[in-house]
Amino acid sequence: MDKNSKIYIAGHKGLVGSAILNTLRLKGYTNFVVRSHVELDLTDQKAVADFFEAEKPDYVFLAAAKVGGIAANNKLRGAFIYENLMIQNNVIHQSYLNGVKKLLFLGSSCIYPKNCTQPMKETYLLKGPLEYTNEPYAIAKIAGVKMCESYNLQYGTNFIAVQPTNLYGPNDNFDLEKSHVIPALIRKMHLAKALEQNDWKTIKKDLNKLTIENVSDKNSTNEILKILKKFGIQIENDKVAVEIWGSGKAIRDFLWSEDMAKACVFLMETVNFKDLISMSDEVASNGVNEIRNTHVNIGTAKGISIMELTNLIKRTVKFNGSISFNDAKPDGTMKKVSDSSKLHNLGWKHAIELEEGIEKMYDWYTNNLDSQ
């Protein structure tokens, strides 16, 4: 990419998209085209076609997606598969039709089988059943991976698919109904600490920034306590307690979003689809090479249990109350750690370790509350 290349970032306000935009700016890129969801609905085929025809971007980062935690994925199954398929199909196809030089598609590590051998290598894709709770989302993401690969093989495009591990960082989603595990735990611990200290000013500031089921700082103390209890924050025997979904035994690999963004920019600047073919598992079948698994994992290759993560966040936030795990709620896949050796062999490795990242994340969250 040249510094004056026109770059379209789909999903520029989200966790990954905002980090990619910031990373590119820091590297001296200046020619960006972005649209909010209100300005451009990526599920609208005609609107996307008109946008590409008018703007003609040189490079595309496809970071837009409908995302959420276990509860949201399981509850909104139809919405997750439909919206993600529509977004991907429209952006990838229009990138092909309008001669985009290179596209990077953001997938997800949930594309791998539920009982996948650990750590998860790119070659393990489609080797077993998916985790049920996020199956619709995973199928949509697999379709995006295969769409990029198939367009490259048929049309000669240069589309790269990457599979980030569990991400966290600035501009994450802290909505307790829809958020992923780290922002949900940080917010729960922050509210629990305030409740522990009888700090209603902090609790109301938090609810004023992001209501929970329409409960805000305008509601009564009893109404606020009721909604906090619904999301696992309550007073028990004069002590504040926090309940976490699942057994706490599930293991995940977490990556700081700005590291993820740097990996994406690195791949766009230095790696092409033809480079990935030589690293994929080409299998000769009836004299024909089957090119598959050309996607790239992006992670730390380091796993941590949800219980260990919870205690790390508890220490960082300085919450002193009790923690319990509700094993009647789903854990999701019990172990999910990405093998990132392909990316390491290409010349990139993460820089921010989890303990530092959690501190940065909590600082960002509290500073963002204070900025209102």
N, C-alpha and C positions, 0 to 999 in steps of 0.2 A: 504494500500500500504506500502511495505517496502521501505526504503531509496535507496536500490539497485535494486528495480523492474525496468524492462525496460518499459519506458513510451513513447508512440508515440503521438505527438501533431500534428494533421493535421491542417495546417493553422498557423504555428508558427510565421510567419512574420506579421500577421494581428493584428488588434486592440485587439481582445480577446486572440488569440493564444499566442501572445508575452507576454501579461500580465500573462497568465497561466504559461508559461515557467519561467518567472521571479519569480513568486510566489513560484513555486516548488523549484527553486534553492535556494531561501531564506530560505526555510524550510529544506534544506539539501538533497534533491533528486539530484542524479547525473547521472543516466543512461538514457539518452534521445536518441531517434531516431527521426530525423526530415528530411524533404525533401522540397525543394522549388518546386514551380510549374514547373520550367524548369526541375528539376530532376525527378519529379513524377507527371504526369497528372492524377489527381484523377478521371477524367471522363473516363479514359482508363481502362476497366475492366481487361484485361490481365496484364497490368502494375501493377495495385493494387494487383491482386492475386499473382504475382511474388514477390512483395515487402513484403507482409505478410508472404508468405512461407519462404522467406529468413530471415526476421528479427524476427518473432514470438514475437511481443510485449506482455507484460503482461496486460498493461492498455492503453486505448486509449481515448484521448480528441478530439472529432470531431468538430473543430472550423472553418474548411475550408468551404467557401461558396462564391457564387457570390452575392455581396451586392451593394446597392446604394440607393439614395434618391428617391423622388417621380418621378422626370423626368426620371431617368434611369430605374426604375421599370416599368413605363408605356410604355416607348419606346422599351425596350429590353425584351418584355414579353416572347417570345419563348426561348431566351437564359437563362433567369432567371429560368424558370421551368425546362428546359432540363438539364442544367449544375448542378443545385442543386440536382435534382433527381438522376443523375448519380453519383455525389460525395457521396451522402448518401447511395445509394444502394450498391455501391462498398465497401465502408469502413465498413458499418454495417454488410453486408453479410460475408465479409472476416474475420471480427472480430469473428463472430460465427464459421466459418469453421476452424479457427486457434486457437480456444480455449482461446480467450482473457478473462481474469478474470472479467473485468469490463470496460464498455464504458460509456462516457458521451457525449451526443449529444446536440449541441447548436441550439435551435430553434429560435423563434422570437415572440414578443408580437403581431405581425400583424396576427397571426393565429386566433385571436378572431374576432367575427362578427363586422361589421362596426358600428352598433348601439348597441353595447354590453352594458349591465348594468355595471355601474361603482361603485367601482373599479372592474376590471376584475378578476374573480375567475377561477381556473382551470376547474371547472364544466361547464363553459359557452362555452367551445369548441364545435364547430359545431352546435350552437344553432341559427344560422342566417347567412344571406349572408355576404360575405367578402367585404372589401373596394376594389373597382374596380381597382384602380391604382396599387395595389400590389398583386392582386389576384393570379397570377401565382406563385410568390415567396411564398406567404402564403400557397398555396396548396402543394407545394413541402415540406415546413417545416412541415405541418400537416402530410404528408406521412411519414416523418422521425420520428415524434413522435409516430405514430401508428406502424411503423416498429419496433422500439425499444420495444414497449409494446407487440406487437404480437410475436416477437422472444422470449421474456421472457416467455410468456405464453405457446408457443409451444415447445421451445427448452430448457427452463430452464436457459437462459442467464441472466446476471445481467447488463442490459443496462438502463441507466437513461437519461431521456430527460428533459432539462431545458429550460425555456422561459425567456430570459433576456428582460428587458425593453429597451428603447432607450439608447444606450451606447455611451460614449465619453471618450477620454483619449489619452495617448502616442501612437504613431504609427497609429493614425487615418488617414483616407483618406481625404486630403484637395483639391482634384481635384474638381473644381467648377462645372464640368459637371456631376459628379457622387457621390459627398460626401453627407453625412447626414447633418442635419440642424446645429448642433453646430460647426463642423469644417468649414462648408461653411460660417456661420456667422462670425466666428473668422477671417477667411481669408479675407472676404469682408471688415470687419471693419478695419483690419490691412492695407489693400491696400488703403482704403478710407482715413484713417488717414494720410498715407504717401502722398497721392495726395493733401490732405488739407494743408499739410506743404510743398508742392512742393519738397518732398524728393524723387527724382528720383533714387537715389542710393538704397534706400530701396525697391522701386517698382521693379527695375531691379534685385535686389538680390532675391526677391520672385519669379519672373518669370524665373530666371535662375535655381532656385531649382525645380520649377514645372511649365512648360509651360501651357498656356491656348489656346487650339486649335492651337498649333504649334507657338503661339506668345511667344517669349522669350525676354531676355534682348538685343538680337541682332537686334530687330525690331525698327523702328523709333518711336518717341514720338506719332505721330498721329496714327500709327497702334496700339500702346499700349492703347491709349485712346479709340479707336474704340472697341477693344475687352473688355475693362473694362466696357464700356457702355452697351455692349451686355449682360453682366452678372450683370447689375444693379448698376454700380458705375460710376457716371458722375458728371460733373460740371454744375450746374444750377444757373444762376444769380450770378456768382462769388462765389458760395458756393457748396461744395461737397455734393451730395445726394446719398443715397443708397436705392434701391428698393428691397423689400423682397416678395417672392412668397406667395400668400394666403392672407387671411383677418387678420391674426395675432391672431385670436380668438381660434384656435385649441389648445388643452391642452395635454401636454405630461409629462411623468414621465422619468427622466434622471438619469442614474447610472454611476458612475466613473468606468472605465473598470477594474482597479485594485481591486476594491471591488467585481466586478463580478467574477474575477479570484479567489479571496479568497473564494467566495461562492462555486464555482465549485470544488475547492480542498477540501473544507470542506465536500461537499456531497460525493466526491469520497473516502474520508478517513473514513467517519462515517455512511453513509446511503446506504442501499441496496434496491433493488426493492421490496423485501418482506415487508420492513418497509413502503413503499409508498402505497402498496395495502390496508393496514388498514386505510390509510388516504384518499383513493379515494372513489368515489361514486359508490359503488357496489349496483346494483339494481337486485333484484330477478325477473326473467322473465321465466315463465314456469318451475320454479324449478331450474333455472340455474343462478348463480351469474354472472352479467355482469361487469367484471373488466375494468374500463376505467378511463381516466383522472388521470393517475398516474404521469404525468409530474409535474414539480415544477416551479412556477413563481419566478423570481429574479428581484426585483425592490426596490424602496424606498417608494412606496405607496403615493408619494407626487406629485401633478400635478402643472404645471406652463404653462401659455399661451405662445405662440410663441412671442407675443408682449412683454410680461414681460421678456422673455428670451433675446430677441433682445436688450432691454434697459439695461439689466444686462451686456451683452457682450459689448455694446457700452460704458458703464461706465468703464468696466475693461480695454478695449483697449485705452480709453481716446480719442475716436473720437467725435468731436464736431459738425459734420454736421447734415443734416436732414435725417429722415427715413420715407419711405412710404411703404404701403402694397398694393400689386396688387391683389385685390380680384377676378380678372378674371382668375387667376391661381388657381389650386386645393389646398385645405387644407389637403386632405387626411381625415382620420377619425377625427371627431371633438373633441372627448375626448378619451384618451387612457391612463389609469392609472392602473397599475397592483396591484392586491391584493396579498401581499406576506406573508399572515398570516401562510400558510403551512410551508414556510421556517423559519419564526420566531419561530414557534412551534417546529421545528427541532433543533433550537438553534443558528441561525445565523441572523445578522442584519448588514446593511451597516454602514460605518463609515464616508465617505466623503460627505458633503452636497454640493449642487450645486454651491453656491457662491465660496466656496473654490476650488471646482473642476474646475470652469471656469478660475480662476487665475492660477492654476497649468497647465491647458491646454494651456493657452496663453503663459506662461513662456516656456513650452516645445516647442511650435511652434517657437517662436522667437529664442530660443537657438539652435534649429535644423537648422534654417536658417543661424545662425552665424557659425555653425560647418562645413559648406561646404568648 
